[in-house]
Amino acid sequence: MKIKDIRELSNKELEGKIRETKKELFNLRMKQATGTLEKPSKIKELRKDVARMKTVMREKELKEAHDGE
């Protein structure tokens, strides 16, 4: 997911996307453990997506706190 797309989402949408991505990540890890994972690079990609989404959420929180001063 591109950072531009992530920045356009609201906090509620971001939380939902994070939850959804973490579920997908869990499923991929289970497939990896059983040896049926076809694309191991997908795990790394999803981990980075979660990190990007959390970073954008934190940026928004800090901006709101700063604007509130």
N, C-alpha and C positions, 0 to 999 in steps of 0.2 A: 504494500500500500504506500502510495506517495505521501510525503509530508504535506504537500499542498492540499490533498484530499482530507487528511487528518485534521488540519487546522480549520477546515470548513465545518466540521462536526461540532455539535453542542456537547457539553459535559455528559449529559445523559446518554447520548448516542455513543460517546467514547467509552463510557462504562460498559455499555452493552457489547460494543465491539471487542473490548478487552476480555470480557467474560466469554464471548463466543470464540475468540482466538485461543484462549487458554484451554477451552474444551477440546478444540481441534488439536492443539499441541499435545494434550494428554492422550488423545486417541492415536496420534502419530507415534508417541513414545511407546504405547502398548504394542502397536504394530512392529516397532523396531525390536522390542523385547521378544516377540514371537518370530521374528525373522521374515515378516511379510511386507516390510516397508520398501516401497519401490524407489522413492525419491528422498534420501536422507537429508539433502540440502534444504528441504521444506521446513525442517525443524529449526534450523538456524534462521531462516527467513522469518518464520513466525515469531521467534524470540525477539528478533530485532523490531518487528512490527509492534509487539507489545511494549517494548522499551520506548519506541517513538510516540506511541499513544500516551503513555504515562508521562513522558516529557512534555508533551503539548498540554496535558491536563495541568501539570504543575506550573507551566508558564502562565496559563489562564488564571490559576489561583493567585499567583504572585501579582499578576496585572490587576486583578480585582482588588487585592489587598492594597496595592499601591494607589489605585484610583480612589479608594475609599478614604485615604488619609487626607 
